[in-house]
């Protein structure tokens, strides 16, 4: 998979989840914080999808939003957690050597 295909896969999971969440009753929506984590993860994809190649925007995403999601979310908080973490791991594997020194963490350790 290429970089943008992974971002699109992440969107294809998160957007229907966010839409479906809005059909729940008000109290269910208040208790379920998964939308916060999913929307925080994907809210900057309009920037990352502009380019076919890795750049500083992708590095910022991996260092910031992806790391926040990995640390603060969990399977209990979002049913998409495992899928999104696998996609984040795939993105880490695609980072070119010339940009790896800008990464502030090694990414999630999962089997692909």
N, C-alpha and C positions, 0 to 999 in steps of 0.2 A: 504494500500500500504506500502511496505517496502522502506527503504531508497534508495536502488539502483534502484528500480522501478520508484521512483520519479525523480531521476537524469536522467534516461533513457527517461522518458516522456518529461523532459525539453529539452533533446537533440533532441528528435523526432520532436519537434516543431521548435527548433532553426536551426538545420542543413539544412532542406529543405528551410527555409526562407533565410538563407545565400546563398545557392546555387541559388535560384530563383532571388535573388537580383543581382547576377552577370550577369543575362541575360538582365538587364535594360541598357539603354543607359548611356553613361558616365555622362551626366549632371544630370540625375535622380539619379544615384548612389552617386554623390557628394552631392545632396540636402538631400537625405535620410540617416539619421544617425543611423537608427535602427540597422544596422549590427554592429556598434561599441558597442552598449549596449548589444546586444545578444552575441557577441563573448567575450566581457569582462565577461559576466555572466558565460559562459560555458567553458572558456579556461582551467580551472584546473580540469575538470571532470575526466581526466585520472588518477588523484590521488585519488579522492573520490570514484571512482568505483572499486578500488582495494580491498576494504574492505567491508564486509557485515554489519559491526557494526559501530556505530558512534565513531569517534575519533577526535583528535585535527585538522586534516585536514578539517573535516566537520565544526567544530566550526570556523576555520579560514575562510572558505567559507561563512558561515552565517554572521560572523562579518564584512567581507570585501566585497567580490563581491556581495553577495545578498543585503547587505545594500546599497552599491553604486548604484546598479540597482534600488532599491526601491526609493531612494532619487532623483536620477538624471534622470531616465527614466520616461515615462508617456505613457498613451494611445495615445497621439498625436505623440509621438516619435517612438513608436513601437506597431504594431498591436498585438504583443504577450504579452504585458505588463500584462494584467489581468490574463492570463493563467499562466505566469511565477510567478507572485506574489502569486497566489493560491498555486502553488507547493512549493514555499519558505515557505509559511505558514504551509503547511503539514510537511515540514522538521522540522520546529520549534516544531511542536506538537510531533514529534518522538524523540527529543533529550532526552536522559536518564537524570534522576535527578542528577546523579553523574557529569554530564558535564554542567548542566544549569548555574552553577555559573560562567562559563567562557564566557557566552554570554554577549555581550556588549550592546545589545538592545533587546527589547521584540518581535521583528519581526513585519511583517505587520499585521494589524488588518483587516481581511476579513472573510466573511462567507464562509465556505467550503461546 
